[in-house]
């Protein structure tokens, strides 16, 4: 490949229709396609004070992610990524000051490419690696591309078939106004928390390995997605480890989705029994440009007799003031049926946007757990925490729980 074919992401890739005008139907369809395709994108917008405002906040939100902007289908290969560093204070069973990568965006580097095949068809690929910007380590040991490694073929009329490591099908991460970034979002921890449900409970991560997916064309405001994740060749798991389905709606400002995901995980008390956990979920997001409102619901149901089920409810809001200032808030409530185990989460944030791709930010998060969590087998009593903070300690009466783990981060990021 000639060096000249590798070009940096164009800062003007975001669509810049004037607020108050209605975008053409094909533009609205393209926006909806980008919103669905970018379910793993996290972080916030960075728009300069003198830049012309978009009529969608998410058009700015995805700047620096080439498969999420209007340049997503432009032929060529692009280098892109983000570097995010923060310092923070964590409080749980222990107190600590930390430096960490990824308080707003996951630090990453990637290659994204598109080839125009003619007749409306195109081939796309993406290779993306997450890393720890604090020490340079790979996001996953011995894995070069742990976030994206896929190739696809499709057209606007036929839809798109995608193969490889890719975004999960379901409620996109941007339904959480903090993008479910793992270092701070309380929604991220509660969504995937299964340790108090029983040995058969499991949760599929936001990306599917060994996956095959299909995204249909847009029929007016509607689109559907299906995905299958096959087991690894060395695994004794069922041939189809994960199956997922989503129905999406987008009318130019309101995005909604209904989804189902069935994931087979290993029974924690055995070495060979695999159990399916069903996840039914829904999400809504209204993007008015200068503010965003969101709501989500998730229901986890392991299919092992005696296991418990959990419901998660979330509400979020984001407000942009004078282009440079973004204020965010997200609340969450998690309930485990049949036991006295409830969790409340709150995440607050502020971004000061220095440019389209660079911002300073402050984040704060707390999870407050009430009641007690029943134990099973080899697992101790555990409830949701934040950012891998330990919330259990050994006291004079044995193992006790710290009920309200919390953290605060101050950091900056740059997308390229």
N, C-alpha and C positions, 0 to 999 in steps of 0.2 A: 504494500500500500504506500503510495507516495506521501511524503511528509506533508505536502500541501493540502492533502485531503483531511487532515486533522485540524480542526479549527475550534477555538474557544467558543463557549456559548455566547450568543449575541445578546447584549443587555436589552435590546429593543424587541425581544421575542414576544413579550406579553402583549395581548390585545389591548388597545387603548381607545375603545369607543367612548365618546363623551357621555357623562352621566346624563340621564334623562332621555337618551335616544334608545330605540329598540334595535338590537343587533339583528342582522338577517338570520333566517332560519338555519342555514348551514353553519353560521358562526355559533349559534346557540347549541347546535348538535355537537360541534367540535368542542365547545366548552364542556358539555356534559360528558363527552368521551374522556376528556382530560381529567375531570373530577373523579370519575370511576377508576381510570387507569392508575391514578396516583394514590392509592389507598395507603401506602406506606410512607408517604412524604410527611415529615413533621416540621414544626417550627412556625414562624410567623413572617409577616411582610416587612419589607424595608424599602419605603418609597420616599425619595427626596422631596423636600418641601416645595420645590419649584417644578416637579414633574407633573405632567398632565394626569389627572386621576382616572383610574378605570372605574367602570360601573359595577365591577365585581371585586370584592376584597381578595378572593382566591386567585384572581389573575396575578396579583402581586405576590401573594403567599407562595406561589410556586416558582417565582423567578429563581434562576440558577439550577433548575431541575429540567433538563431539556425535553424529557418525555411528558412534561406537564404544561408546556406553553404552546403558543401558536406555531412555534417552529418544530413541533413534535413530529411532523411528517415531511420536513424539508430534507432532501437527500444530503448525505454527508456523514462524517463521523465527528463527534464532539467529545472533548474532555471536559468533565465537570466535577464538582464536589463541594464540600463544606469543611471548614475548620472551626470548631466550637470549643471554647475553654471557659471554665468557671471555677470560682472558689466558693466554698460554702461551709455551713455549720449544720451538723446533724445531731439529733437528740433521740435516743432510744434507750435501750438497756445500758448503752455507753454513750458518751458525748465525744464528738470528734470534729475537728476542722479538716476539710478535704479540698483537694484540687481534683477536678474531674472533667472529662470530656463529654460534651453533649447535654447542655442544660436547655437548649432551644432546638438545635438540629443535631442529629447523629453525625459526628465527624466521618467523612467518607470521601472516596474518590471513585470515579466511574468513567466508562466509555459507552457512548450511546450512538447508534448508527441507523441510518435509513437508506434503502435503495429503492428507487422507483422502477417497477417492472413494466410499466405501461398498462393501459387499459384500466386505470384506477387502482391497480394492485401495487402493494409495497411490501417489502421485507424490513422488519425492524429487529434490532438486538440491543441488549443492555447487559453490561458487566459492571457490577458495583461492589466495592469492598468497604466495610466499616472498619474504623480503627480508633484506637485510643490516642487522642491528640496530646494527652499529658505525658505519655511515654513512648508512643509510636507503635505499640503492639497491635497485632491484628485483632479485629473484633471477635473472631473465632479462631482458636488455635489450629494451625495446619490447614487453614482454608483461605484461599486467596479471594474468592468472590462469595462472601457470606450473605449478601443482601439481595443481589439480582444476578442471574445468569440464565438468560432466556433468549430465544429467537422466535419470531412470529411472522405470519403471512396473512394478508387480508386486504379488504377494501371497504369503502363506505357502504357499498351495496350488499356485500356478502358477510360482513362481520370479520372478526379476527380470531385465528387459531394460534395459540401460544404454547411453547414447550420449554420446560426447564424450571429452575428456581425462580419463583415469581410471587407477586402480591397475592394474598389470600382473597377469596371471593366472599364478600359479606359487607358489614357496615364499615365504610372507609375510616381510616384513622383520623381524617380531618373533621369528623363529627365531634370529636373532642377538640375544643379550641386550643388545647396544648398539644395536639397531634399525637397523644399517647406516648410522648417521649419518655423512655423508661427511667430517666433519672429524677423526674419530678412529678409527673402526672399521677394523681391518685386514681384516676379512672383506669390507667394502664394496669396498675396493681390489682385493683378489684375485679377487672374484667377477666383476668387470667387466673385468679386465685381459686384453687381447687383443693387445697390441703385439708380443709375442714369438711369436705363432702363425703369422704370415704375412699377406700383403696381403689375403686374402679374409676374414679374421676380423672379426667385429663382435659387439656385445652390445647387446641392447635394454635401454633404461633401465627404471627401476622404474615408469614411467608410460607409457601408450600414447596417442598422439595419433590423432585421426580414428578412434576405436575404436568397435566394437560388441561388447558382451559379454552373456552370459547366464549367470546363476547359478541352478541348479536348486533345487527344494524339497529339504528334508532328508528322506531316507528312513532313519529310524532315525538311526544315527551317520554316515551317508554323504551327501555332496553333490558335485556336479560343476560345473565352470565351463569355459566356452569363450570365446575372444575373437579378434577379427580387427581389425587395424589397417590402414586403407586409406592409400594414398599421397596426398600433398598434390597439389592440382590443378596445381601448377607443376612437379611432379617427373616425371622419366622412369623412376622406380623401378617395379617390378611393382605391379599394382593392389593386391594384398594384400602389404603390407610385413612384417607380423608375424602369425603364427597361434599360438595358445596353448591348452593344455588342462591342466586340473588335476582330480585326484580327491582329495577331502578326507575326513578322518575325525575325529570329535570325540565323546568319551564322557563329557564333564564335567570331565576333568582332562588326558587325553592327546589332543593334537592331532597329526595326521600328514597329509602331503600328498605326492603323486607328480605330477610335472608335466613337460610338454614345451613348448618354445618354439622356433619357427623364425623367424629374423629375417634379412631381406635387407639387406645393407649394400653400399656401393660398394667395389669392388676398389681398394685404396689406390694401385695403380700405373696405374690407368686413370681415365677420366672418364665411362665409360658402362656398364661391366660390373658387374652386381649379383650377389652371391654369398650363398647362404644359409648361416647358421651355426646348427647345431642345439644346443640346450641341454637336456639331460636332468637333472632335479634331484629331490631328495627332502629332506624335513625332518621332524623329530620335536621336539615340545616337551611336557614334562610339567610341569604347574603344580600344585603342592601348597599354594599359598597363601603359606607362609613361605619356600619355596624353589622354584626353577625350574631344570630341566635341559633342554638342547637339543642337537641334533645335525643336521648338514646335509651334503649331498653335491651337487656340481655337476660336470657333464661337458660341456665345450665342444668342438664338432667342426665347424670350417669345411669347407664342401664345395668347396674349390678344391684341385686336385691339387698336392701338395707342401707344403701347409699342415700345421701340427702340431695336436695335440689336447692338452687340459689337464684335469686333475682337481683338484678342491678338496674337502678334508675339514675340517669344523669341529666343535668341541665347545664348549659354553658352560654356565655355571652362575651362578645368582644366589641370594643368601641374604639374607633380611630378619631383622634383629635388633632386638627391642623396638620394632617398628613404624617407628621413625624412621631406621634405618640399613640401607642396601642395599649389599651387596658384590657385585661382578660380576667375572667373568673369562671370556675367550674365547680359544681357541687355534685356529690354522688352519695347514694344510699344503697347498701347491700344487705340483703336479708336471707338467712338460711332457714328454710321451712322446717318447722317441727322442733327447733331447739332455740335456746336463748342466745343467739349469736347475731349481732347486728354491727355494721360498720358505717361510719359517716366520713366522707372525704371532702376536703376543700383545697383547691389550688388557686392561687392568685398570681398575677403576673403583670409586668409593665415592660414595654419595649420602647427604646428611643432609637429611631431609625436614622442612621447617619447617611445612608444612601440606599439604592435599590437592593444592595446585597450585603450590607454591613449594619449591625445594630448592637447596642448595649442593652442588657436586660437584667431584670430582678425577678426571682421566683420564690414563692413560699408555698409549702404544702404540709398538710397534717391529716392523719387518719386517726379517728377516735373509735376504738372498739369497745363494745359493751357486751355484757353477758359472758358466758363461758363456751368454749369450743370442746365438744366431746373428742376424746382420743380414740385411736384405733390402731391395733397392731403395734408396729414399731414407731409410729408417728406420735410425737408429743402434741399437746394442745397448742395450736397455732392460729393466729388471725392475721389479716392483712397488715403489712408494714409499708414503709416508703423507702425506695432507693436502697434496697438490701440492708436496711438498718435492722440490727437484731433487736427484737422486742421481747425477748425472754431472758431471764437471769435466774441464778440460783440464790435464793435467800435462806433465811433461818428455818423456814418451813418447807423448803424444797423449791422446785421450779415455779417461778412466778412470772406474770406478764406485765410488761410496760404497755399501758393501754393507749397511749397517744403519741406514737412516733411522729417526728416532724423534722423539716429541714428548711433551710434558706440558701439560695444561690445568687451570686452576682457574677455575670459573665458577659462575653461578647462572641459574635460569630461573624464569619465572612464566607459568602458563597461565591464560587467562581465557575 
